[in-house]
Structure formats: structure tokens, C-alpha cells
Amino acid sequence: MDCIFCKIANGEIPSKKVYEDDRCLAFYDLNPQAPIHVLFIPKKHLCCVNEITEENAGEVAHIFTVIPKVAKELGLENGYRIINNCGADAGQTVMHLHFHLLGGKTMGEKII
């Protein structure tokens, strides 16, 4: 498999890690869209939200227990945004399930 996020998770490509455990990895986005922009990925390859099943939903649930802890460590007490793009039409450029944590500034109500 030629997935850049799998290679990052396996340590084949370096990243600026924020958090790591046996199930997920969080690292800074190389093209940040906010003062704080961290990507959360499951270490198990899932292409996108469309591949979430009852059997693997625990991977996503785990990430969503880690996000608030990391957000607090990064000083995002006043809030943050979580974004997921599913498929090319939504702007997903890496076909490995990931969630963007954006914060560090006041954001408007509209996403686009």
C-alpha cells in the first residue's frame, strides 16, 4: 500500500508528533489553516468515513476520546473545530481517514 499516512504512522516518514498510542497518531499539518492545526489518524488504514463499520468504529471512538485531551494540552480552552473530508468532492486529498483539529483563533460560524 502506498499511503502517506500509513507511512507516517509506521515511522517511515517523519512528522511533528503531538500524540501517539497503539491505535492513533496526532501530528501537525504541513499546510496549517489555523494557528493550531493537528491531524488525527487511526493507525489501522481506513480510507474514509464510508469504511467505518460496527467492527472498526472503536478506532474512531478512540480518536474522539484523545482529541479533547490534546486540545486541552494545546491550550484550546475556548474551543476548536474538528473537520473530516470524505471523498474527492469533499476535498479529501489523502485517502486515509483523518480528522483536522483547528484552533488558536476565533473562527466564524461558516465553514465555507
N, C-alpha and C positions, 0 to 999 in steps of 0.2 A: 504494500500500500504506500502511496506517495502523498501522505497527508502531512502538511507542515505542522499542524498542531499535535499530531501523534509524535512527530519527531521532537518537538519541544518537550512534550510530556515524557518522552524516553531519554531526554538529555542529549540528543544528537545535535540539536540546535540550541544555542544559549538563549536565555531570556532573563529579564529582570523580575525574578520571582517575588511575589508578595506573600503567598501561602502555598503550602503543598502538604498533602497527606497521601495515603494509599489509593484514594478514589478520585481526587480532583487536584487541579493546579490553578493558581491565580497568578497572573503576571501583567506587567504594564503593557498597554497597547503601544506599538511603534508609531502610530499616527493618531495621537490623542485628540479627542474632540472636546475635552474639558480639562481643567487643571488636574483632576484626578480621573484617569481612565484605565480601568483594570479589566482584563478578560478572565472569565472563569470557564474552565473546560473540564468535562469528565475525562479521566484517563482512558476509560473504555470508549472506543470510537463509536460514535453515533453521528450520522450525517446531519440531522436536523431534528426539529421538534416532531416531524412526521414519523420518525423512527422510535419515538417513546412508546413503550408498551407497559402493561402491568408488571411484566417481569423485570424491566430495567428502569422503571420510574424512580426507584430508590436512588439512582445516581443523580438525578435532577433534584430530588428532595434533599439529598445531602448537600449539594451545592447551595441550595437556598437556606440551609442552616449555617453555612460558612459565610455567606455574603454579609449578614449583619455584623458578625464578629470582625471581619476585615474592615467593613465600613467604619465601625467604631474605632478600630486601631488607626485608621487613616484620618480620623478627626471629622467625620461626616455626620456630626450630631444633628445638624439642621436639615438633613435629608440628602437623598441621592436618587438617581434614576437607574433602572435596570432595563436594558433593551435586548431583544433577541430578534434576529432576522432569520426567516425561514424560506430558503429558496432564492433563486437568482432575481426574481421580480421584486423581492423584498430587500435586495441589496446584500445578500449573504455571499461573501467572496471566498471564504474558506469553508469547505463542506465538512465541517466537524462542529457539532453542537457547541455553542458558546454563548455566554451572556456578558454583556457590557455593563460595567458599573461606572457611572458617570457622576461626578460631583465636584465640589470645591468652588462652586459659584451658584448664584441664583439662576435658575432656568425658568423659562416661560412655560405656560401650560401646554402649548402646542409643540408637537414633536417635529412636524414638517411645516 
